[in-house]
């Protein structure tokens, strides 16, 4: 597959030429300067050579060529070029066309790491509905989803309790502690609900396209996510850091203040999501992409044999409806 530009499209022929020129121009200029310098010094030391070059107008021409090269370098495209394969996305919506591109493949694989897969489901819904409505040429669909385990104490999300005046802290200071009520809200209102909807979507895909090999599994991690990772077809990886925000929630008639990891990523600067393509022509970009993919790969493999004693999801693998216990 061809490398991609930061905007997500394939590099044009002009862009490829420009990238090549930008890589080689400094080398060409340096080599030319060195050659002219050596020639000039040699001409000064070896008089016959200098006289002969002057007679033929070579030194004058070389000097003019050197000046032209310096001017070319000065007026050329000296602005820093975007590195292909790096994505700076301002909104989750900017990830939709990249997910659509991933679903154009015959072998689709999406890896995810996050709290409750809410944003992942929002991105998958459109494409799974299409696979449930149309006969397609897709041969394989693999979803590897790692989520937070919400049945044990955790500091984020956290319950916020006003610090007592005797603590000597500034007014408005809160202590944070585990919130069983909020973890229950996240389990029931998000994780389990999202998993049930995802299974229903996969049921529709299987009913319309029974030849697609579907493998979908949830693994619960004891590691609290500090960011969401989306890995598309082992080619592109996108990182969206969670923010933290004080807010109030209502759950089962109880109201409390919490410190919430914002699921729909806050914007830091002008960007919400950063991505890297492992097919980039940039070595550093490829290494960053592989770094994040390997990190999730290692986590996924470790969680194969490390399981919660009381899982949030009782049926973590999708199986066709006809094979489920009644």
Buried (B, 14 or more C-beta within 10 A) or exposed (E): EEBBBBEBEEBEEEBBEBBEEBEEBEEEBEEBEEEBEEBBEEBEEEEEEBEEBEEEEBBEEBEEEBEEBEEEEEEEEEEEEEBBBBBBBEEBEBBBEBBEBBBEBEEBBBBBBBBBBBBBBBBBEEBBEBBBEEEBEBEBBBBBBBBBBBBEEBEBBBBBEEBEEEEEEEEEEBEBEBBEBBBBBBBBBBBBBBBEBBBEBBBBBBEBBEEBEBEBBBBBBEEBBEBBBBBBBBBBBBBBBBBBEEEEBEBEEEEBBBBBBEBEBEEEEEBBBBBBBBBBBBEEBBEBBBEBBEEBBEBBEEBEEEEBEEBBBEEBEBBEEEEEEE
